[in-house]
Amino acid sequence: MSDLDFDLDHLDFAQAEQNIEQQQQAELQRAAEPQFGDDDDECSGGACKI
């Protein structure tokens, strides 16, 4: 058996798909929440600080 032969029978694609769906829903909920940085000056994360 070469290194490129994969046995996919043991993988649970349905569970993986469900996990991805849950992660996407969590990201959407997190994105809907207001984001506030340390100073709440619309430059959260230091992106526009010089």
N, C-alpha and C positions, 0 to 999 in steps of 0.2 A: 504494500500500500504506500503510495507516494504522499508527500506532504500536502499535495493539492486535492486529495480525496477527502471530502467532508461527509460526515454522517449527520444528516439533518433530522433524523427520526426522533432524536431525544429533545429537540427544541420545541417549546410551546409558543407557537406564533400567536395564538388567540390571547394568551395571557400577556405577551409582549405588546400586542396591539392595544389591549385594555390599559396597560401601564402607560403607554404613550398618550392615550386619550386623557387619562387622569392628569398627567403632567401638563398637557396642553390646556386643560380646563383650569388648573392651578395657576398657570402663567397668565391666562386671560383675566382671572380674578385679581391677580396681583397687579396687572397692568391697569385695571379699572380703579384701583385705589389711588388716592392722591399721594404724590411723591414729594417728600420734603427732605431737603438736605440739612446739613448742620446749621446753616445760617438762614435758610428759607429765603434766599435771594435770587432764585431762579438760576443759580449756578451750582446746583447740588453736584457733589462728586468732584468739585474743583476743576471742572472742564473749562470754565471761562476765567478762572483766577490767574493772574499773572505774577 
